């Protein structure tokens, strides 16, 4: 399955052209109609609809940034839903005259807001570093650490056990 970044970039951030007489508020990628749009990070979803972007998925990331995927033909997430990285947000749209916003061809529009200010989403999309906290080695390391603490601090078994349980909880939650 292709990611949206595998498709050509057709309009750049702040670009002005015959289709965008004012500075463009994001990036347009020429993805085919009904391409799956996946989240890159954990986020909280809100769904909007306006005359320019049509139906759009707005993702509030854990760092506070907001990523907007516009011209969606279908939304597969619910308002207020917490989503994970690589979770399906919806399908691309952009068909002209299909109630999918102002568009001349199928594509997805991506905007990014940092502290409420519109910024170029290029680095987020193309230079994104996924940080996976659930490393396959984390649990065994924590288990060894827990056993070491229990063995070394015999008189503080309750304390060592509490630390170990806390580490396991952190592992499970993250």
FENDA-V74170 format. One record per backbone hydrogen bond with DSSP energy under -1.0 kcal/mol. CO is the residue of the C=O (numbers start at 0). NH is the residue of the N-H. Records with the same first field share a line. If there is no record, write none. Layout:
CO: NH / NH
This chain:
2: 5
3: 6
7: 29
10: 27
11: 14
14: 23
19: 16
23: 13
26: 109
27: 9 / 10
28: 30 / 107
31: 34
34: 91
36: 88 / 89
38: 85
42: 82
43: 59
44: 79
45: 57
47: 55
49: 53
51: 101
52: 70
53: 49
54: 71
55: 47
56: 68
57: 45
58: 66
59: 43
60: 63
64: 60
65: 112
66: 58
67: 110
68: 56
69: 108
70: 92
73: 90
77: 80
80: 44
82: 42
83: 86
86: 38
88: 75
89: 36
90: 72 / 73
91: 33
92: 106
94: 97
107: 28
108: 69
109: 26
110: 67
111: 118
112: 65
113: 116
116: 113
120: 124
121: 125
122: 126
132: 134
134: 137
136: 140
137: 141
138: 142
139: 143
140: 144
141: 145
142: 146
143: 147
144: 148
145: 149
146: 150
147: 151
148: 152
152: 155
153: 156
155: 159
156: 160
157: 161
158: 162
159: 163
160: 164
161: 165
162: 166
163: 167
164: 168
165: 169
166: 170
167: 171
168: 172
169: 173
